[in-house]
């Protein structure tokens, strides 16, 4: 459970830093996200989730 809280904190830290350093680029990136098809977004999210799971699995073992 401690690792999950650390991971969530790291996620918030990275997101916050990106918005603080590059606010205009982040806004334009979010606008471009509307142009992406739902299936492409779903596939990309699934790929990143699997990659993240594999990384966590290898680090924990």
C-alpha positions in Angstrom: 0.0 0.0 0.0 2.9 2.3 0.8 4.2 1.9 -2.8 0.9 2.7 -4.3 0.7 6.0 -2.3 4.3 6.8 -3.4 3.4 6.1 -7.0 0.4 8.3 -6.9 2.4 11.1 -5.3 5.1 10.7 -8.0 2.3 10.9 -10.7 0.9 14.1 -9.2 4.4 15.6 -8.9 5.3 14.9 -12.5 1.9 16.2 -13.8 2.2 19.3 -11.6 5.8 20.1 -12.8 4.7 19.8 -16.5 1.8 22.2 -16.0 4.0 24.6 -14.0 6.9 24.7 -16.5 4.9 24.4 -19.8 1.4 25.7 -19.2 0.8 26.8 -22.8 2.2 23.6 -24.3 0.1 21.5 -22.0 -3.1 23.4 -23.0 -2.3 23.0 -26.7 -1.6 19.3 -26.2 -5.0 18.8 -24.4 -6.7 20.6 -27.3 -5.1 18.2 -29.8 -6.2 15.2 -27.7 -9.8 15.9 -28.9 -8.7 15.0 -32.4 -7.6 11.5 -31.4 -10.1 8.7 -32.0 -11.5 6.9 -28.9 -10.1 3.6 -30.2 -6.6 5.0 -30.6 -6.8 6.6 -27.2 -8.0 3.3 -25.7 -5.3 1.3 -27.4 -2.6 3.7 -26.3 -3.8 3.7 -22.7 -3.9 -0.1 -22.7 -0.3 -0.3 -24.1 1.0 2.1 -21.5 -0.9 0.2 -18.7 0.7 -3.1 -19.9 4.2 -1.5 -20.1 3.7 0.0 -16.6 2.6 -3.4 -15.2 5.6 -5.1 -16.7 8.0 -2.6 -15.2 6.4 -2.9 -11.8 6.4 -6.7 -12.1 10.2 -6.8 -12.9 11.1 -4.3 -10.2 9.1 -6.2 -7.5 10.7 -9.6 -8.4 
